[in-house]
């Protein structure tokens, strides 16, 4: 990434901002501190990797910025929406209209085809892609009428990705999207995520414990024990096909 590109990203507007986030879970008589005063932001069109070991707080952070959970304290702002004090109805609307999710496990409905799984989202979105177009974008245009059991793990994850992007979300949030895949298949899925980020300008966050994946990001945010321990900009972004793990 050259200096001009880096400066352009620095100048891009902030679309999501989180400040002083804490999250405390009550486990019996023990308080578990998942987040301890986290500051985090995402700029329009950037690709962020949230890196950290299991238990570092990265999934909790992703769930909060995605509107799936609420912080114990702190503030979350998406454009002019204050998510911190949003009602459940408002959070549902935020998730439906602005956020696409991809998780480690594909969460496809076994009795529906790839096309029908994607249509579940397009039927409730305001300005969706056609399911066929979304599946074409992830390289599955020839597998529209296949059921999940007829698809490999990597293909199922790409159907999940097509479902996430079909509603044209402003934010794409991916939680360990390669965690259930071998390295070769994982690189294929990461190539698709990177292409969506570049072609559609979708602001993207990928969380992973797999350090080499951080090399494909614009910016890498490392979490340790519920805190941001480092933030770095990648001088050079590597293609997923170059990554080894």
C-alpha positions in Angstrom: 0.0 0.0 0.0 1.6 3.3 -1.1 1.5 6.6 0.8 -1.2 8.0 -1.4 -3.5 5.1 -0.7 -2.8 5.3 3.0 -3.5 9.0 3.1 -6.8 8.5 1.2 -7.9 5.9 3.8 -6.9 8.2 6.6 -9.1 10.9 5.0 -12.1 8.6 4.5 -15.0 9.3 6.9 -15.4 7.3 10.1 -18.5 5.2 9.7 -18.4 3.5 13.1 -16.9 4.6 16.3 -16.7 2.8 19.7 -15.3 4.5 22.8 -14.4 3.1 26.2 -16.3 -0.1 25.7 -16.6 -2.5 28.6 -18.5 -5.8 28.7 -18.9 -7.7 31.9 -20.6 -11.1 31.9 -21.9 -12.6 35.2 -21.0 -16.3 35.4 -22.5 -17.6 38.6 -20.9 -15.5 41.3 -17.9 -14.5 39.1 -17.7 -11.4 36.9 -16.0 -12.0 33.6 -14.5 -8.9 32.0 -14.6 -9.5 28.2 -13.8 -5.9 27.2 -11.9 -3.4 29.4 -12.2 0.1 27.9 -11.8 -0.5 24.2 -11.6 2.3 21.6 -12.2 1.2 18.0 -13.2 2.8 14.7 -13.8 1.8 11.1 -13.5 4.1 8.1 -15.5 3.9 4.9 -14.2 1.2 2.6 -11.3 0.0 4.8 -10.4 -3.6 5.6 -9.6 -4.2 9.3 -8.4 -7.4 10.9 -9.1 -7.9 14.6 -6.4 -10.2 15.8 -6.2 -12.0 19.1 -6.1 -15.3 21.0 -9.3 -17.0 22.1 -10.8 -15.1 25.0 -9.1 -11.8 24.0 -12.5 -10.1 23.5 -12.6 -9.8 19.7 -15.9 -11.7 19.2 -17.5 -9.7 21.9 -16.4 -6.5 20.2 -17.6 -7.7 16.9 -21.0 -8.6 18.4 -21.4 -5.1 19.9 -20.5 -3.2 16.8 -22.8 -5.5 14.8 -25.7 -4.8 17.1 -26.0 -8.4 18.4 -25.0 -7.4 21.9 -24.8 -4.2 24.0 -21.9 -3.0 26.1 -21.9 -2.7 29.9 -20.6 0.8 29.5 -19.1 3.0 26.7 -20.5 4.4 23.5 -21.1 3.0 20.0 -21.9 5.3 17.1 -22.7 4.2 13.5 -22.9 7.4 11.3 -25.6 9.4 13.1 -27.1 6.4 14.9 -26.4 6.1 18.6 -26.3 2.3 19.1 -25.5 2.5 22.8 -29.1 3.6 23.7 -30.9 1.9 20.8 -34.0 -0.2 21.5 -34.1 -3.8 20.4 -36.3 -2.8 17.5 -33.7 -0.2 16.5 -30.8 -2.7 16.7 -32.8 -5.2 14.6 -33.3 -2.5 12.0 -29.6 -1.6 12.1 -28.6 -5.2 11.6 -31.1 -5.7 8.8 -30.3 -2.5 6.9 -26.6 -1.9 7.4 -24.7 -5.1 8.6 -23.8 -8.4 6.9 -22.5 -11.2 9.1 -20.3 -14.2 8.3 -19.5 -16.7 11.1 -17.2 -19.6 11.5 -20.1 -22.0 11.0 -22.2 -21.4 7.9 -25.7 -21.5 9.4 -27.3 -22.5 6.2 -30.8 -24.2 6.1 -30.2 -27.7 4.9 -33.6 -28.1 3.2 -33.0 -24.9 1.0 -30.8 -24.6 -2.1 -28.0 -22.1 -2.2 -30.3 -19.7 -4.1 -33.1 -20.1 -1.5 -30.7 -19.6 1.4 -29.6 -16.2 -0.1 -33.2 -15.3 -0.9 -34.0 -15.4 2.8 -32.1 -12.1 3.1 -33.0 -10.5 -0.2 -36.7 -11.0 0.6 -36.5 -8.6 3.6 -33.8 -6.1 2.3 -34.6 -2.7 0.8 -32.4 -2.8 -2.3 -30.9 -6.3 -2.5 -28.9 -8.0 -5.2 -30.6 -10.8 -7.0 -29.6 -14.1 -5.2 -28.2 -15.3 -8.5 -26.0 -12.2 -8.8 -24.8 -12.5 -5.2 -23.8 -16.1 -5.8 -22.1 -15.2 -9.0 -19.9 -12.7 -7.1 -18.7 -15.5 -4.8 -18.0 -17.8 -7.7 -21.0 -20.1 -7.3 -23.1 -19.1 -10.3 -23.1 -22.7 -11.4 -24.3 -24.1 -8.0 -27.5 -22.1 -7.5 -29.7 -25.1 -7.0 -27.4 -27.3 -4.9 -28.3 -28.0 -1.3 -25.7 -27.5 1.4 -25.1 -31.2 1.7 -24.0 -31.2 -2.0 -21.4 -28.4 -1.4 -18.0 -28.5 0.2 -17.2 -26.6 3.4 -15.6 -23.7 1.4 -18.6 -23.5 -1.0 -21.0 -23.4 2.0 -19.0 -20.6 3.5 -19.2 -18.7 0.2 -23.0 -19.2 0.1 -23.0 -17.7 3.6 -20.9 -14.8 2.3 -23.3 -14.3 -0.7 -26.2 -14.2 1.8 -24.3 -11.5 3.8 -23.6 -9.3 0.9 -26.8 -9.7 -1.0 -28.5 -6.9 1.0 -25.6 -4.6 0.0 -24.5 -3.9 3.7 -22.4 -1.0 4.6 -20.5 -3.2 7.1 -19.4 -6.7 6.5 -18.4 -8.4 9.8 -16.7 -11.8 9.6 -16.0 -13.9 12.8 -13.3 -16.5 12.1 -14.6 -17.1 8.6 -11.8 -19.6 7.8 -11.9 -21.3 11.2 -13.6 -24.5 10.0 -11.6 -24.7 6.7 -8.3 -26.0 5.6 -5.7 -23.4 4.6 -6.2 -23.8 0.8 -10.0 -23.5 1.1 -9.6 -20.6 3.6 -7.5 -18.6 1.1 -10.3 -19.0 -1.5 -12.8 -17.6 1.0 -10.5 -14.7 2.0 -10.0 -13.9 -1.7 -13.7 -13.5 -2.1 -14.0 -11.3 1.0 -11.1 -9.1 -0.2 -12.7 -8.8 -3.6 -16.1 -7.7 -2.1 -14.2 -5.1 -0.1 -12.5 -3.7 -3.2 -15.3 -4.0 -5.7 -18.2 -2.9 -3.6 -16.4 -0.6 -1.2 -17.9 -2.5 1.8 -16.3 -1.6 5.0 -15.0 -4.9 6.3 -13.8 -6.4 9.6 -12.4 -9.9 9.9 -11.6 -11.3 13.3 -9.1 -14.2 13.6 -6.6 -15.8 15.9 -4.5 -16.6 12.7 -1.7 -14.0 12.5 -0.8 -14.4 8.8 -4.3 -13.3 7.8 -3.5 -9.8 9.2 -1.2 -9.3 6.3 -4.2 -8.7 3.9 -5.6 -5.9 6.0 -5.3 -2.1 5.7 -5.2 -1.9 9.5 -4.6 -4.5 12.2 -6.1 -4.1 15.7 -4.7 -6.6 18.2 -6.7 -7.4 21.3 -5.2 -8.9 24.5 -7.2 -9.7 27.6 -10.1 -7.4 26.6 -7.9 -4.4 25.7 -6.5 -3.0 22.4 -2.8 -3.8 22.8 -1.7 -2.5 19.4 -2.9 -0.8 16.2 -0.9 -0.9 13.0 -1.2 0.1 9.4 0.1 -2.4 6.9 2.6 -0.6 4.6 2.0 -3.4 2.0 -1.2 -5.5 1.7 -0.6 -9.1 0.7 -3.1 -11.1 -1.4 -4.7 -14.1 0.4 -3.1 -16.3 -2.2 0.3 -15.3 -0.8 -0.5 -16.2 2.8 0.8 -19.3 4.5 -0.3 -20.9 7.8 
